[in-house]
Amino acid sequence: MQITLLAVGKTDSKEIEQLTEIYTKRVSRYVRFELKIIPDLKKRAKLSFDQQKKLEADLILAQLNTSDFVVLLDENGKQYNSVDFSQFLQQRMNSGIKNLVFIIGGPYGFDQALYSRANSKLSLSKMTFSHQMVRLFFAEQLYRGFSILNNEPYHHQ
């Protein structure tokens, strides 16, 4: 199975980028994993929030295949503890999915077209985090999930 994390916009913090890379490499020991960045929109200030969401959705949808299982990282999504998230990952692997795609949207959320395309929504917390931090938190939780599935000592109960 291939897991892809699609994220809108680059990270302007070298420290967050370095930490995210550490967990990306760790995850890659278990599964093919890729972080793909959708470039920031040009001349965003001249666009309404809805226009921005629509243009971002178009860019994101262009990256997806019809067979991809798509999970939006959304504040209204289902929340899991780490063990339950690892079971979510195991269920996706057992189902024969070839591509599992997680998506972090832009600053104003997702366009309806992405909600329509999504197979699932996942919330990392009831709190709001910067999109840069979400990349790091998600990569760490993905690593934690696979370490749980492999009975490794990273996660403590």
N, C-alpha and C positions, 0 to 999 in steps of 0.2 A: 504494500500500500504506500502511496505517496501522500504526504501531508503538506499542504501549502498554507502559509499565512499571508494573505493579501492585506496590505496596509496603505492607506492614502497618506502621501506626504513623507518627506524625509525627516530624519531625526536630527535636530540641531545640537544635541548633547553627545559629545564623544564618549562620555562615561556610560551613559545608558546604552549607546550603540555597542560598546565593548562588552558590557555585561550580557546584552542580548546575544551577541556572537558566541559567548561562552556557553550559554544554554542551547543555542542552535547547534553547536558542535556536539554537545552532550546528547541531544535528542537524536542526532544523525547516527549514533551508535546503534539505535534500535530500529529506525525507520528512515526512509528517504524523506527529508524535511527541507523545505525551502521557504525563505522569507522573500516575498516579492513586493517591491514598492511601486505603487501607482503614483506618478509624479503629481505634485501640487498643480492645481489649475492656474493658468495664466490669467492675469487681470481679474482675480477673484473679487476685489473690492467693488467692481462694477456690476457684479452679479448678485441677484437676490439669493437667499438661503435655499429656496426651492430650486432655482437654476443651478446652483452649485451642486446640490444633491443629485439632480438629474444628470449633469455632466459627469460627476464622479461615478454614478451608477453605470453610465454608458461605458466608461473606461474599465470598470470592474467586470461587467458582464462580458466584455470582449475577451477577458482572460479565462472565462469559464467554458467548460465543455458540458454538453447536455447530460453526460453520465456522472458528473461530479456531485458529490454529496456536500452541500453548502450549509455552513453554520455561520450565522451572523453573531458577532460579539456585540450584544445589545443589552442595554440596561434593563429591558423588560423580558429578557430571556430567562431560561431555567437556571437556577443556581445549584451547583454540586459541591459537595466536599471533595477532597482530593481522591479518596478511595472511590467514590461514586463516579468521578470524572474518569478514573482509570477504567472502570467498568464500561463507561460510555465508549471509550476508545476500543476496548476489547470487543464490544458488540459490533462496532463499525468494521473492525478487522475480520470478525467472524462472518459478517454479512457478504463479504466478497467485494466490497467497495474498492475501486482502484485508486480514486482520488478523493481525499477528504480535504475540503477547502474551508478555512476559517477566515473571516473577513472583519477587519477593523475599518470602519467608515471614516468619513471626514468629520470636521468639528460640529456639523449640524445634523449628524446622523445619516440614516439611509433613506433613499428614495423608495417609493412604493414598489417600483419594479424589482428592487432587490428583496423586499419582503415577500413578494410574489414568487421569486425564484428560490428562496431559501427553503431548505429542508428542516432547519432547526434554528433556534436562537439560544445563545448561551450568555449568561451574565456572570462576570467574575466577582461582582460585589454590588451591594446597594449603593456604595459610594461612587463618586465620579472620579476618574483618573484621567490624566493627560493621555492622549493617544500614544505618545512616546513610551510612557510607563506601561501601558497595556501590552505593548509588544514584549517588554521584558517579563511582566507578570505571566503572560500567556506562555511564553517560551519556558519559563521556569516550571509552570504547572504541567506543561506537556512532558517535560523531563521527569517531573515527580510522578506523573501518571505511569510512564513507562518503567520507572524504577520500582513502583509498587507492583506492576504486572510481572516484573522479573524478580520479585522477592529480594530486592537489594536494600541495604540499610539506610538509604537517603531519607525516607519518610519514617517518622516515629509516631506510633499510636499512643 
